Amino acid sequence: MYVIQEIQTTGDNIGITPAIVKADKKEADSVFYMALGAAAISAVPVHAVVMFDEHGNVEKTGFYEHRN
């Protein structure tokens, strides 16, 4: 089981999107990379994406930061 969580930061505000859960690793990878792909064209200054298993072990992390 894999959980994908996205964190969005704008200034002093941090938002967390609803978690997406996938049983299949390939499907979880797809969700993870789609979130990072969307972050690339987003107006939100900082996106972080984390994928972890049901035990809380981190599988992968990534972020996208828009610099002015």
NUMI-501922 format. One record per residue (C-alpha): residue number from 1; x, y, z. Coordinates in steps of 0.2 Angstrom, whole numbers, plus 2048, in hexadecimal, padded with zeros to 3 digits. Each point is the difference from the previous one (the first is absolute). Layout:
N
   lumtor    px    py    pz
      NUM     X     Y     Z
...
END
This chain:
68
   lumtor    px    py    pz
        1   800   800   800
        2   807   811   7FB
        3   7FA   812   806
        4   804   80F   7F5
        5   7FF   811   809
        6   802   811   7F9
        7   805   810   80A
        8   7FE   811   7F8
        9   808   80F   808
       10   7FC   812   7FC
       11   809   80D   80B
       12   7FC   7FC   812
       13   7F1   7F4   7FB
       14   802   7ED   7FE
       15   7F2   7F5   7F9
       16   800   7EE   7FF
       17   7F5   7F7   7F2
       18   7F6   7F1   804
       19   80B   7F0   800
       20   7FE   7F4   7F2
       21   802   7ED   804
       22   806   7F3   7F3
       23   803   7EE   802
       24   80A   7FE   7F1
       25   812   808   7FF
       26   7FF   805   7EE
       27   7EF   809   803
       28   808   808   80F
       29   80F   806   7F6
       30   7F4   807   7F3
       31   7F7   80A   80C
       32   810   806   808
       33   807   806   7EF
       34   7EF   807   7FA
       35   800   80B   810
       36   812   806   7FC
       37   7FB   804   7EE
       38   7F1   80A   805
       39   80B   80A   80C
       40   80C   804   7F2
       41   7F2   80B   7F8
       42   7F8   806   811
       43   800   812   806
       44   803   7F9   812
       45   812   805   805
       46   805   7EF   808
       47   7F9   7EE   7FE
       48   807   7F1   809
       49   7FA   7EF   7FC
       50   803   7F1   80C
       51   7FC   7ED   7FD
       52   801   7F5   80F
       53   7FA   7EE   804
       54   7F3   7FB   80D
       55   80D   7FF   80D
       56   806   812   7FD
       57   810   7FC   7F7
       58   804   80D   7F3
       59   801   7F8   7EF
       60   804   811   7F6
       61   7FF   812   802
       62   801   80F   7F3
       63   7FC   812   7FF
       64   7FE   80E   7F4
       65   804   812   804
       66   7FC   80F   7F6
       67   80D   80D   802
       68   7FD   812   7FB
END
